[in-house]
Amino acid sequence: MIELNIPGRGIIQLEHLVSDVNGTLAVDGQLLEGVARALRSLSDRLEIHLLTADTHGRQHLIDHQLGLQAVLIQPGEEARKKAEYVQQLGASHVVAVGQGANDEAMLENAAIGICVLSQEGSAVETLLAADLVMPDIRSTLELLEKPLRLVASLRK
């Protein structure tokens, strides 16, 4: 668990990291360098959940690289399904990360929503739904490793 005391927001206890895969952790179906190591490092404090429609058909390889099993979201109503997943975990304990239009509701529902800028682009509606915008996934995962940075950015 990562506990944050954010002035103007109160105490937030994060237990789950929910992340989109394609465009967020991977580009063109290829896991980005350093992501596996960073997720392993965070796994002692956060339960890692991957949500994907498997656009490139390579999720089984990414799962193997990460030692995780992604939840496959069937095309159609992806945004609603991702948001429901966050709600089922207990949204007040979730940090959600994504960049696509189908990630908007997931970020909006989570205690903390982070939009990453991606080589595949970042949807404006997702950017506006986020609590924080990060330049890339590596910076995002580093931010979670050093949670006082979150406090500094989100205090009011």
Backbone torsions as a table, in degrees:
resi	resn	phi	psi	omega
1	MET	NA	145.7	173.1
2	ILE	-117.0	119.2	179.5
3	GLU	-103.6	128.7	-179.9
4	LEU	-119.8	135.7	171.6
5	ASN	-113.1	98.4	-173.1
6	ILE	-102.5	112.7	178.2
7	PRO	-53.9	129.6	-178.8
8	GLY	90.0	-11.4	178.8
9	ARG	-125.1	-24.8	-180.0
10	GLY	93.2	-162.3	-177.5
11	ILE	-88.8	130.9	177.1
12	ILE	-123.8	126.3	177.6
13	GLN	-108.4	106.3	-179.0
14	LEU	-89.0	126.8	178.7
15	GLU	-117.6	-21.8	-173.8
16	HIS	-130.6	137.3	168.2
17	LEU	-108.6	117.5	177.7
18	VAL	-111.2	123.4	-176.6
19	SER	-131.4	140.2	164.6
20	ASP	-66.0	160.8	179.9
21	VAL	-106.3	-68.7	-174.0
22	ASN	-71.3	123.9	-176.6
23	GLY	94.4	-21.5	-177.7
24	THR	-107.1	-63.0	178.5
25	LEU	-93.7	-20.5	-176.5
26	ALA	-136.9	154.0	174.4
27	VAL	-126.9	130.6	-177.3
28	ASP	54.2	35.0	177.6
29	GLY	79.4	6.9	-179.2
30	GLN	-111.6	123.1	177.1
31	LEU	-58.9	133.1	-179.5
32	LEU	-72.8	147.0	-178.9
33	GLU	-58.5	135.5	176.4
34	GLY	87.5	-12.8	-177.0
35	VAL	-67.4	-44.7	-178.5
36	ALA	-59.6	-47.0	179.9
37	ARG	-61.5	-44.6	-178.5
38	ALA	-65.8	-40.4	178.3
39	LEU	-66.8	-39.9	176.8
40	ARG	-60.8	-40.3	179.8
41	SER	-63.8	-36.2	-179.8
42	LEU	-80.1	-18.5	-171.5
43	SER	-66.6	-12.7	175.8
44	ASP	-81.4	-12.5	179.8
45	ARG	-117.3	-26.4	-178.0
46	LEU	-130.0	139.4	171.7
47	GLU	-79.2	126.8	-174.0
48	ILE	-94.0	128.6	178.2
49	HIS	-126.6	128.9	177.4
50	LEU	-111.6	132.0	178.0
51	LEU	-120.5	130.2	-176.4
52	THR	-154.4	149.7	169.6
53	ALA	-94.3	-0.1	178.1
54	ASP	54.5	52.3	-177.3
55	THR	-49.8	-39.8	-174.8
56	HIS	-98.4	1.1	177.8
57	GLY	67.4	25.1	-176.6
58	ARG	-119.1	13.0	-174.6
59	GLN	-61.3	-34.3	179.2
60	HIS	-59.7	-35.2	177.5
61	LEU	-70.8	-41.7	178.3
62	ILE	-64.9	-42.7	177.0
63	ASP	-56.8	-44.3	-179.8
64	HIS	-62.9	-44.5	179.7
65	GLN	-62.0	-36.0	-175.7
66	LEU	-92.4	-16.0	-175.0
67	GLY	68.8	30.7	-179.0
68	LEU	-128.7	166.9	175.5
69	GLN	-121.0	110.5	179.4
70	ALA	-70.8	153.6	172.2
71	VAL	-90.8	119.3	179.8
72	LEU	-83.8	125.9	178.9
73	ILE	-103.0	119.8	179.0
74	GLN	-68.4	142.0	179.1
75	PRO	-56.1	142.8	-178.1
76	GLY	103.9	119.9	-179.9
77	GLU	59.6	32.8	-179.2
78	GLU	-59.4	-42.1	-178.7
79	ALA	-59.2	-45.9	-179.7
80	ARG	-64.2	-42.9	-178.1
81	LYS	-65.4	-39.2	177.8
82	LYS	-66.8	-41.9	178.3
83	ALA	-63.8	-41.7	178.2
84	GLU	-62.2	-38.5	178.7
85	TYR	-60.8	-46.1	178.3
86	VAL	-61.1	-43.6	179.9
87	GLN	-63.8	-39.2	179.6
88	GLN	-64.7	-32.5	177.5
89	LEU	-73.1	-23.7	-172.1
90	GLY	103.0	84.3	-171.0
91	ALA	-50.7	-31.1	-177.8
92	SER	-69.3	-8.1	179.1
93	HIS	-116.6	17.5	-174.4
94	VAL	-116.2	135.1	163.5
95	VAL	-106.2	124.5	-177.6
96	ALA	-113.0	141.8	-176.7
97	VAL	-130.9	131.3	177.8
98	GLY	-169.8	-177.2	-179.3
99	GLN	-150.3	-15.3	-176.9
100	GLY	-88.3	165.3	179.3
101	ALA	-58.7	-32.0	179.9
102	ASN	-77.8	2.4	176.6
103	ASP	-99.8	-9.2	-175.0
104	GLU	-53.0	-55.4	-175.4
105	ALA	-66.2	-33.7	177.5
106	MET	-61.6	-46.5	179.9
107	LEU	-67.3	-39.5	-178.9
108	GLU	-65.6	-35.9	-177.7
109	ASN	-80.0	-26.6	-176.0
110	ALA	-71.2	156.5	175.3
111	ALA	-56.9	-41.9	175.4
112	ILE	-134.5	123.5	177.3
113	GLY	-110.7	129.2	-178.3
114	ILE	-121.7	123.3	174.9
115	CYS	-97.3	127.9	176.6
116	VAL	-101.6	142.8	173.4
117	LEU	-80.8	136.6	-169.6
118	SER	-134.6	155.6	173.1
119	GLN	-62.7	-24.4	177.7
120	GLU	-86.2	-1.2	-178.4
121	GLY	95.9	165.7	177.4
122	SER	-134.3	126.1	-176.2
123	ALA	-69.2	136.2	-177.7
124	VAL	-58.6	-43.3	-178.7
125	GLU	-64.2	-32.0	178.0
126	THR	-73.2	-41.8	176.5
127	LEU	-57.5	-43.4	-178.6
128	LEU	-72.5	-24.3	178.9
129	ALA	-82.2	-15.9	-174.8
130	ALA	-77.5	152.6	171.3
131	ASP	-81.5	-26.2	-174.8
132	LEU	-149.5	146.0	176.0
133	VAL	-117.2	130.7	-178.6
134	MET	-119.4	151.7	-176.0
135	PRO	-69.5	-23.8	-179.6
136	ASP	-169.1	173.2	-177.0
137	ILE	-69.7	-35.5	179.9
138	ARG	-62.0	-42.6	177.1
139	SER	-64.4	-35.6	179.4
140	THR	-65.3	-47.2	-179.0
141	LEU	-67.6	-34.9	175.2
142	GLU	-64.9	-38.4	177.3
143	LEU	-59.2	-41.8	179.0
144	LEU	-69.6	-27.5	174.9
145	GLU	-70.1	-27.6	-178.0
146	LYS	-123.8	72.9	-169.3
147	PRO	-62.9	-17.1	176.1
148	LEU	-64.0	-23.0	174.7
149	ARG	-65.3	-37.8	175.6
150	LEU	-61.0	-45.2	179.5
151	VAL	-59.5	-46.2	-178.5
152	ALA	-61.6	-38.0	-177.7
153	SER	-80.2	-29.8	-173.2
154	LEU	-100.9	-6.0	179.7
155	ARG	-64.4	150.1	179.7
156	LYS	-113.0	NA	NA
